[in-house]
Amino acid sequence: MPFSMSISLIVNIRQSRFLTALLSAMSIAACCSTYLFLAALNVSGGLKLFACLSVSLLILLHVYRLLKQPLPFQLVIQDEGHLLLIYPDHRLRVVLCKHSVIWPKLMALRLISGQDQIVNLILFPDSMDEKSFHRLKVSLLYMKRRYSSDDLFK
């Protein structure tokens, strides 16, 4: 009889301050590089300002898209590796995609719902308490190894 392990874990996830700082730094660096590039081409001041504002707006829209997920929320791992995202106004049952990345200090999770809705989560250790981050990492690594050929893992 094969050994079967039941996983049960509830993790409260909040917005990562580290991720917010990284995205802000990326925005500032993109604006500065745009300004310096245009300065090297001897472009007028008004065009430089317009280009920098345009780049800033595009980056802010991208950052908004990444950060618009309602936070805080809960990620629940139930028996045999079923995942459930619990938002303040709804619940979403998802499976872990095999392309998810689980490293010691970073988890980039690609989750797929039954309606083929894709949810991308970027989790740093400051997204939750230290013990929860470790437990989630271990549980997801176990799921990746255990269910890599099952329907739970796409």
Backbone torsions as a table, in degrees:
resi	resn	phi	psi	omega
1	MET	NA	125.1	-179.4
2	PRO	-70.5	148.3	179.0
3	PHE	-74.3	130.1	178.6
4	SER	-122.1	130.4	-179.2
5	MET	-113.9	134.1	177.5
6	SER	-98.1	130.9	-179.7
7	ILE	-107.4	133.2	174.8
8	SER	-139.8	118.9	-176.1
9	LEU	-152.6	136.1	173.8
10	ILE	-122.6	123.5	-177.9
11	VAL	-123.3	127.8	173.7
12	ASN	-87.8	121.7	-176.8
13	ILE	-109.7	133.9	177.2
14	ARG	-124.2	168.9	-179.5
15	GLN	-65.3	132.8	180.0
16	SER	-79.3	124.5	175.8
17	ARG	-69.0	-32.0	179.1
18	PHE	-65.8	-43.4	178.2
19	LEU	-64.3	-41.1	177.9
20	THR	-61.9	-41.8	178.1
21	ALA	-65.1	-41.0	178.4
22	LEU	-62.8	-43.9	180.0
23	LEU	-66.6	-36.6	176.8
24	SER	-65.9	-42.5	178.7
25	ALA	-64.0	-38.5	177.3
26	MET	-62.6	-40.8	179.2
27	SER	-63.6	-45.5	179.2
28	ILE	-63.9	-43.2	179.9
29	ALA	-63.6	-39.7	179.1
30	ALA	-65.9	-40.9	178.0
31	CYS	-64.5	-44.8	179.7
32	CYS	-63.5	-44.0	-179.4
33	SER	-66.9	-35.5	176.0
34	THR	-63.9	-44.6	180.0
35	TYR	-62.6	-45.7	-179.0
36	LEU	-66.5	-37.3	177.7
37	PHE	-63.1	-45.3	179.9
38	LEU	-69.6	-31.5	177.0
39	ALA	-66.2	-36.5	178.6
40	ALA	-67.9	-25.2	179.3
41	LEU	-90.3	4.4	-178.7
42	ASN	55.9	47.2	178.1
43	VAL	-87.0	148.2	-178.1
44	SER	-62.9	158.6	-176.9
45	GLY	-60.8	-38.7	-179.4
46	GLY	-65.2	-39.0	179.0
47	LEU	-69.8	-36.8	176.5
48	LYS	-60.7	-46.6	-179.7
49	LEU	-62.6	-44.4	178.6
50	PHE	-61.1	-44.1	-179.6
51	ALA	-64.8	-43.0	179.3
52	CYS	-64.6	-41.2	177.6
53	LEU	-65.6	-38.3	178.4
54	SER	-64.3	-46.2	178.3
55	VAL	-62.5	-42.7	179.0
56	SER	-60.6	-44.0	-180.0
57	LEU	-63.1	-44.2	178.8
58	LEU	-62.3	-41.9	179.5
59	ILE	-68.1	-41.4	178.7
60	LEU	-63.4	-37.1	175.6
61	LEU	-63.7	-40.4	177.8
62	HIS	-66.3	-43.8	178.2
63	VAL	-62.3	-42.2	177.9
64	TYR	-59.7	-42.9	179.4
65	ARG	-61.8	-39.8	179.5
66	LEU	-70.7	-35.1	-173.9
67	LEU	-96.6	1.6	-173.6
68	LYS	-77.3	-7.8	179.2
69	GLN	-61.0	136.4	-179.6
70	PRO	-65.9	118.6	-179.7
71	LEU	-124.4	149.7	-2.7
72	PRO	-76.3	159.6	175.2
73	PHE	-144.6	176.8	-178.9
74	GLN	-117.1	142.7	170.2
75	LEU	-112.4	122.4	-177.2
76	VAL	-115.3	127.3	172.4
77	ILE	-106.0	119.8	-177.9
78	GLN	-106.1	174.4	-176.9
79	ASP	-39.5	137.2	178.6
80	GLU	59.3	22.4	170.4
81	GLY	87.8	19.3	175.8
82	HIS	-77.3	133.2	-177.6
83	LEU	-106.5	142.1	179.1
84	LEU	-137.6	125.8	173.5
85	LEU	-97.4	125.4	-179.3
86	ILE	-114.0	108.0	176.2
87	TYR	-95.3	166.7	179.7
88	PRO	-57.8	-30.8	-175.0
89	ASP	-113.7	-7.1	178.9
90	HIS	-161.8	169.2	177.9
91	ARG	-121.3	149.5	-179.2
92	LEU	-139.9	118.8	176.7
93	ARG	-84.9	127.6	-174.7
94	VAL	-133.8	164.8	171.9
95	VAL	-122.0	153.6	-179.4
96	LEU	-82.1	128.3	178.8
97	CYS	-80.3	145.4	-178.4
98	LYS	-67.9	-13.6	179.1
99	HIS	-88.0	5.1	176.7
100	SER	-66.3	145.7	-179.3
101	VAL	-110.9	127.2	179.8
102	ILE	-127.6	103.5	179.2
103	TRP	-113.5	170.3	-178.1
104	PRO	-57.6	-37.0	-177.0
105	LYS	-119.8	11.8	-179.2
106	LEU	-153.4	134.9	171.6
107	MET	-127.2	119.5	174.4
108	ALA	-109.9	97.4	-172.6
109	LEU	-98.0	131.2	174.0
110	ARG	-111.0	113.7	-176.5
111	LEU	-114.8	139.3	-178.0
112	ILE	-122.4	129.8	179.0
113	SER	-88.4	173.8	178.2
114	GLY	-63.5	-24.8	178.8
115	GLN	-93.7	19.9	-178.9
116	ASP	60.0	27.0	172.7
117	GLN	-82.3	130.6	-177.8
118	ILE	-102.0	129.8	177.5
119	VAL	-118.7	122.0	177.2
120	ASN	-104.1	126.0	178.2
121	LEU	-119.9	128.2	173.5
122	ILE	-110.5	114.8	-174.1
123	LEU	-118.8	124.2	172.1
124	PHE	-106.3	165.9	-179.5
125	PRO	-57.1	-25.3	180.0
126	ASP	-83.5	4.5	176.0
127	SER	-78.1	-12.9	-179.4
128	MET	-160.8	176.0	178.3
129	ASP	-70.6	159.8	-171.7
130	GLU	-59.7	-43.8	179.8
131	LYS	-64.9	-40.7	179.1
132	SER	-64.6	-39.4	178.7
133	PHE	-61.9	-44.9	179.2
134	HIS	-64.1	-46.1	179.9
135	ARG	-62.4	-41.6	178.8
136	LEU	-64.4	-43.3	179.5
137	LYS	-60.5	-47.4	-179.6
138	VAL	-64.2	-42.7	179.9
139	SER	-63.7	-43.0	-179.3
140	LEU	-69.1	-37.5	175.8
141	LEU	-64.0	-40.5	176.8
142	TYR	-62.0	-44.1	179.8
143	MET	-63.1	-40.3	-179.9
144	LYS	-61.5	-41.0	-178.9
145	ARG	-77.2	-41.5	-172.9
146	ARG	-75.6	-41.7	-171.6
147	TYR	-109.7	23.9	-174.8
148	SER	-62.5	-22.3	179.3
149	SER	-109.5	2.8	-178.5
150	ASP	-88.5	175.3	176.4
151	ASP	-72.6	-16.8	-179.3
152	LEU	-71.6	-13.2	-169.3
153	PHE	-130.7	108.9	-177.4
154	LYS	-102.8	NA	NA
